């Protein structure tokens, strides 16, 4: 990386789909960064996004961006199965890396990604946006300063607004690509603790016709930690009222709750009763958090300081995300130390 603290970080965006486009728009308006190039195997899509965010160019092959000495960092927003390889390649080229969750789909790949970044001496940050949402960050401060005491019960909820294509949901995708956020959130709300056992139940309740083809669209996971705390993570791919993300931590000193899905604090009272408007997407509910996580990454690249969400944190979330599928199949709890790959 060859930027000084006064020059913008030149970023290559790998992926021009839904999340890649959102990150590209964020980077285009982010002080201290500039989206230099967009990469996507679909050239038309890459070109359209590059034009929209006024990037200098676009490619269909990420190798072209890695070879460009003017590129300081990459944002990986490609399909999850490609994340680890893209992180390893970018780090090997000396680029700082921001990777969407999950960083990897196996522990071995997570270790490869972490090792590549460490060997190259480049920052590696993973996109766990809830850590940057004001209510979640406030709860963590109350844990760090001792106000909430030692955590006892934890809860994290993700309910998507629906409209998904069941054919595109990968095996165990509800654990590795949706609940991965919740597993990280449970760790965030239980600082320093390590998950030791996981039990899960899951079914296809939104799309029951796909149950025999391996779809799981509704799940509840119980995580036991080494400090005795018990965490619950739940997900469903359809909530007709909008995008719903909530959290709770009960400690010896009190309780903190996060998230209610509202677009604003406005409550409409009328003949039909009282109603509130709810968020309809992750990018709406966590708009500020998406900006804050990329701003933190850019600041770390410019200053040479540490990133807030490291590869190690991403690996720990994957370590929790792998046992639930085995628990669903066997109907029994699975110890995390039994998962080694």
C-alpha positions as CSV (number, residue, x, y, z in Angstrom):
1,X,0.0,0.0,0.0
2,X,1.4,3.3,-1.0
3,X,-1.1,5.9,0.3
4,X,-0.1,8.6,2.8
5,X,-2.5,9.6,5.6
6,X,-3.7,12.5,3.4
7,X,-4.5,10.6,0.2
8,X,-7.7,8.7,-0.3
9,X,-7.6,4.9,-0.1
10,X,-8.1,3.5,-3.6
11,X,-10.5,0.5,-3.4
12,X,-11.2,-2.3,-5.8
13,X,-14.7,-3.6,-5.3
14,X,-15.0,-7.3,-6.0
15,X,-18.6,-8.1,-6.8
16,X,-21.3,-5.9,-8.3
17,X,-24.4,-7.7,-6.9
18,X,-26.7,-6.5,-4.2
19,X,-24.1,-6.1,-1.4
20,X,-21.3,-5.1,-3.7
21,X,-23.5,-2.3,-5.2
22,X,-24.4,-1.1,-1.7
23,X,-20.7,-1.0,-0.6
24,X,-19.8,0.7,-3.8
25,X,-22.3,3.5,-3.2
26,X,-21.0,3.8,0.4
27,X,-17.4,4.1,-0.8
28,X,-18.4,6.7,-3.4
29,X,-19.6,9.0,-0.6
30,X,-17.0,8.1,2.0
31,X,-14.4,10.7,2.9
32,X,-10.9,9.3,2.7
33,X,-11.8,6.6,0.1
34,X,-12.4,6.3,-3.6
35,X,-13.9,3.4,-5.5
36,X,-11.2,3.0,-8.1
37,X,-12.4,-0.1,-10.0
38,X,-15.3,-2.5,-10.0
39,X,-14.8,-6.2,-10.7
40,X,-17.5,-8.7,-11.6
41,X,-17.6,-11.7,-14.0
42,X,-20.6,-10.1,-15.6
43,X,-19.0,-7.2,-17.5
44,X,-22.2,-5.3,-18.1
45,X,-23.0,-5.3,-14.4
46,X,-19.5,-4.2,-13.5
47,X,-19.6,-1.4,-16.1
48,X,-23.0,-0.2,-14.9
49,X,-21.9,0.0,-11.3
50,X,-18.6,1.6,-12.2
51,X,-20.5,4.3,-14.1
52,X,-23.0,4.9,-11.3
53,X,-20.3,5.3,-8.6
54,X,-17.9,7.1,-10.9
55,X,-15.1,4.5,-10.5
56,X,-12.2,4.9,-12.9
57,X,-12.7,1.5,-14.5
58,X,-14.0,-2.1,-14.3
59,X,-12.8,-5.6,-15.0
60,X,-14.2,-9.1,-15.2
61,X,-11.1,-10.7,-13.6
62,X,-10.0,-9.8,-10.0
63,X,-6.4,-10.5,-11.0
64,X,-6.3,-7.2,-13.0
65,X,-7.2,-5.3,-9.8
66,X,-4.6,-7.2,-7.7
67,X,-1.9,-6.4,-10.2
68,X,-2.6,-2.6,-10.2
69,X,-0.1,-0.9,-7.9
70,X,-2.4,2.0,-7.5
71,X,-5.0,-0.1,-5.7
72,X,-4.6,0.0,-1.9
73,X,-7.5,-2.2,-0.7
74,X,-10.2,-4.6,-1.9
75,X,-13.7,-5.0,-0.7
76,X,-14.8,-8.6,-1.2
77,X,-18.6,-8.8,-1.9
78,X,-18.6,-11.9,-4.2
79,X,-20.5,-15.1,-3.4
80,X,-19.6,-16.6,-0.1
81,X,-17.9,-19.7,-1.6
82,X,-15.3,-17.5,-3.2
83,X,-14.5,-15.3,-0.2
84,X,-11.5,-17.2,1.2
85,X,-9.7,-17.5,-2.1
86,X,-10.3,-13.8,-2.9
87,X,-9.0,-12.8,0.5
88,X,-5.9,-15.0,0.1
89,X,-5.1,-13.7,-3.3
90,X,-5.7,-10.0,-2.4
91,X,-3.5,-10.3,0.7
92,X,-0.8,-12.0,-1.3
93,X,-0.8,-9.0,-3.6
94,X,-0.3,-6.7,-0.6
95,X,-3.8,-5.2,-0.5
96,X,-5.8,-4.5,2.6
97,X,-8.9,-6.6,2.7
98,X,-12.5,-5.9,3.8
99,X,-14.6,-9.1,3.3
100,X,-18.3,-9.6,3.6
101,X,-19.4,-12.3,5.9
102,X,-18.8,-15.2,6.1
103,X,-15.1,-14.9,5.5
104,X,-14.9,-18.6,4.8
105,X,-17.1,-21.7,4.8
106,X,-14.6,-24.0,6.6
107,X,-12.2,-23.5,9.4
108,X,-9.3,-24.6,7.1
109,X,-10.2,-21.8,4.7
110,X,-10.6,-19.3,7.5
111,X,-7.1,-20.2,8.7
112,X,-5.8,-19.8,5.1
113,X,-7.3,-16.3,4.9
114,X,-6.0,-15.2,8.3
115,X,-2.6,-16.6,7.6
116,X,-2.3,-14.9,4.2
117,X,-3.2,-11.5,5.8
118,X,-0.7,-12.0,8.6
119,X,2.1,-13.1,6.3
120,X,1.5,-10.0,4.1
121,X,1.1,-7.7,7.0
122,X,-2.1,-6.3,5.7
123,X,-5.4,-5.5,7.5
124,X,-8.2,-8.0,7.3
125,X,-11.7,-6.8,8.4
126,X,-14.9,-8.8,8.1
127,X,-18.4,-7.2,7.7
128,X,-20.2,-7.8,10.9
129,X,-22.3,-4.6,10.7
130,X,-24.3,-5.1,14.0
131,X,-21.1,-4.2,16.0
132,X,-21.3,-0.7,14.4
133,X,-25.0,-0.1,15.0
134,X,-25.4,2.5,17.9
135,X,-27.7,0.3,20.1
136,X,-25.5,-2.7,19.8
137,X,-22.3,-0.7,20.4
138,X,-23.9,0.9,23.5
139,X,-24.8,-2.5,24.9
140,X,-21.2,-3.6,24.5
141,X,-20.0,-0.5,26.3
142,X,-22.2,-1.4,29.2
143,X,-20.7,-4.9,29.3
144,X,-17.1,-3.5,29.1
145,X,-17.6,-1.0,31.9
146,X,-19.3,-3.7,34.1
147,X,-22.7,-2.1,34.3
148,X,-24.5,-5.3,33.1
149,X,-22.3,-7.6,35.1
150,X,-21.4,-11.1,33.9
151,X,-23.7,-12.2,31.0
152,X,-26.1,-15.0,31.8
153,X,-28.6,-15.2,28.9
154,X,-28.0,-13.8,25.4
155,X,-30.3,-13.6,22.4
156,X,-29.9,-12.6,18.7
157,X,-32.7,-12.7,16.1
158,X,-32.7,-12.4,12.3
159,X,-35.9,-12.4,10.4
160,X,-35.7,-11.6,6.7
161,X,-38.6,-9.9,4.8
162,X,-39.1,-12.9,2.5
163,X,-39.1,-13.0,-1.3
164,X,-36.1,-15.3,-1.5
165,X,-35.5,-18.0,-4.2
166,X,-35.2,-21.4,-2.4
167,X,-33.1,-22.8,-5.3
168,X,-30.4,-20.3,-4.5
169,X,-30.0,-21.1,-0.8
170,X,-26.9,-23.3,-0.4
171,X,-26.8,-26.3,1.9
172,X,-26.6,-25.1,5.5
173,X,-26.9,-21.5,4.2
174,X,-29.1,-20.5,7.1
175,X,-26.3,-21.2,9.5
176,X,-23.2,-20.0,7.5
177,X,-24.7,-17.0,5.7
178,X,-27.6,-15.8,7.8
179,X,-27.1,-16.9,11.4
180,X,-23.4,-16.2,11.1
181,X,-24.4,-12.6,12.0
182,X,-26.1,-13.8,15.1
183,X,-23.3,-16.1,16.2
184,X,-20.9,-13.1,16.0
185,X,-23.5,-11.0,17.9
186,X,-23.6,-13.6,20.7
187,X,-19.8,-13.4,21.0
188,X,-19.9,-9.6,20.9
189,X,-22.3,-9.6,23.8
190,X,-20.3,-12.1,25.8
191,X,-16.8,-10.6,25.6
192,X,-13.9,-13.0,25.9
193,X,-16.1,-16.1,26.2
194,X,-15.7,-19.2,24.0
195,X,-18.6,-21.3,22.6
196,X,-18.2,-24.9,23.8
197,X,-21.4,-26.6,22.7
198,X,-24.2,-26.0,20.1
199,X,-27.6,-27.6,19.6
200,X,-30.0,-26.7,16.9
201,X,-33.3,-27.5,15.4
202,X,-34.4,-26.3,11.9
203,X,-37.0,-26.9,9.2
204,X,-38.4,-25.6,5.9
205,X,-41.5,-23.8,7.2
206,X,-41.6,-20.9,4.7
207,X,-41.0,-23.2,1.6
208,X,-42.1,-26.6,2.9
209,X,-42.1,-28.1,-0.7
210,X,-38.3,-27.7,-0.6
211,X,-37.8,-29.6,2.6
212,X,-36.9,-32.8,0.9
213,X,-34.3,-31.0,-1.2
214,X,-32.4,-29.9,1.8
215,X,-33.7,-26.4,2.4
216,X,-33.7,-25.1,5.9
217,X,-35.4,-21.7,6.2
218,X,-36.3,-21.5,9.9
219,X,-33.9,-22.3,12.7
220,X,-33.2,-22.0,16.4
221,X,-29.7,-22.5,17.8
222,X,-28.7,-22.7,21.5
223,X,-25.0,-21.9,22.2
224,X,-23.4,-22.7,25.6
225,X,-20.3,-20.7,26.5
226,X,-17.3,-21.5,28.7
227,X,-18.3,-18.9,31.2
228,X,-21.7,-20.6,31.7
229,X,-23.7,-18.1,29.7
230,X,-26.4,-19.5,27.4
231,X,-27.1,-17.9,24.0
232,X,-30.0,-18.3,21.6
233,X,-29.9,-17.4,17.9
234,X,-32.9,-17.7,15.7
235,X,-33.6,-17.0,12.1
236,X,-36.4,-17.2,9.6
237,X,-36.3,-16.3,6.0
238,X,-39.8,-14.6,6.0
239,X,-41.3,-12.0,8.3
240,X,-44.2,-10.3,6.5
241,X,-43.8,-7.1,8.6
242,X,-40.3,-6.3,7.4
243,X,-36.6,-6.9,8.3
244,X,-36.4,-7.7,12.0
245,X,-33.1,-7.8,13.8
246,X,-33.0,-7.8,17.6
247,X,-30.7,-8.6,20.5
248,X,-30.7,-9.0,24.2
249,X,-28.2,-9.6,27.0
250,X,-29.2,-10.4,30.6
251,X,-26.4,-10.0,33.0
252,X,-25.9,-10.0,36.8
253,X,-26.3,-6.3,36.8
254,X,-29.2,-5.8,34.4
255,X,-30.4,-6.2,30.9
256,X,-29.9,-4.5,27.5
257,X,-32.1,-4.9,24.5
258,X,-31.3,-3.8,21.0
259,X,-33.4,-3.3,17.8
260,X,-37.1,-3.0,17.2
261,X,-37.2,-2.8,13.4
262,X,-38.8,0.6,13.3
263,X,-38.0,3.1,10.5
264,X,-38.4,5.9,13.0
265,X,-39.8,6.6,16.5
266,X,-43.1,7.8,15.0
267,X,-46.3,6.0,16.1
268,X,-49.4,6.6,14.1
269,X,-52.6,6.6,16.1
270,X,-55.9,6.4,14.3
271,X,-59.3,4.7,14.0
272,X,-57.6,1.3,13.5
273,X,-55.3,1.7,16.5
274,X,-51.6,2.4,16.7
275,X,-49.2,1.4,14.0
276,X,-45.5,1.9,13.3
277,X,-43.5,1.7,10.1
278,X,-40.9,-1.0,9.9
279,X,-37.7,-1.4,8.0
280,X,-37.9,-3.6,4.9
281,X,-34.3,-4.5,4.3
282,X,-30.9,-4.9,5.9
283,X,-29.5,-1.9,4.0
284,X,-32.4,0.2,5.4
285,X,-32.2,-0.9,9.0
286,X,-28.4,-0.8,9.2
287,X,-27.7,2.0,6.8
288,X,-25.5,3.8,9.3
289,X,-23.7,0.7,10.4
290,X,-22.7,-0.2,6.8
291,X,-21.2,3.2,6.5
292,X,-19.4,3.0,9.8
293,X,-17.8,-0.4,9.2
294,X,-16.3,0.8,5.9
295,X,-15.2,4.1,7.5
296,X,-13.4,2.1,10.2
297,X,-11.7,0.0,7.6
298,X,-10.6,3.0,5.6
299,X,-9.3,4.8,8.7
300,X,-7.3,1.7,9.6
301,X,-5.8,1.5,6.2
302,X,-4.9,5.2,6.2
303,X,-3.5,5.2,9.7
304,X,-1.9,1.8,9.8
305,X,-3.9,1.0,13.0
306,X,-5.9,-2.2,13.8
307,X,-9.2,-3.0,12.2
308,X,-12.1,-3.6,14.6
309,X,-13.5,-6.9,13.2
310,X,-10.6,-9.2,12.6
311,X,-10.2,-12.5,10.8
312,X,-10.0,-14.2,14.2
313,X,-13.5,-12.9,15.1
314,X,-14.8,-14.2,11.7
315,X,-13.2,-17.6,12.3
316,X,-14.8,-17.8,15.8
317,X,-18.2,-17.2,14.2
318,X,-17.6,-19.9,11.6
319,X,-16.6,-22.2,14.4
320,X,-20.1,-21.8,15.9
321,X,-21.9,-21.9,12.5
322,X,-20.6,-25.4,11.5
323,X,-22.0,-27.5,14.4
324,X,-25.7,-26.6,14.0
325,X,-26.1,-28.6,10.8
326,X,-24.7,-31.7,12.5
327,X,-26.9,-31.1,15.5
328,X,-30.0,-30.9,13.2
329,X,-29.1,-34.2,11.5
330,X,-28.3,-36.1,14.7
331,X,-30.8,-34.4,17.1
332,X,-28.0,-34.1,19.7
333,X,-25.8,-31.2,20.9
334,X,-22.4,-30.9,19.2
335,X,-19.3,-29.7,21.0
336,X,-17.4,-27.1,19.1
337,X,-14.1,-28.8,19.8
338,X,-15.4,-31.7,17.6
339,X,-15.3,-29.4,14.6
340,X,-11.8,-29.2,13.2
341,X,-12.2,-28.4,9.5
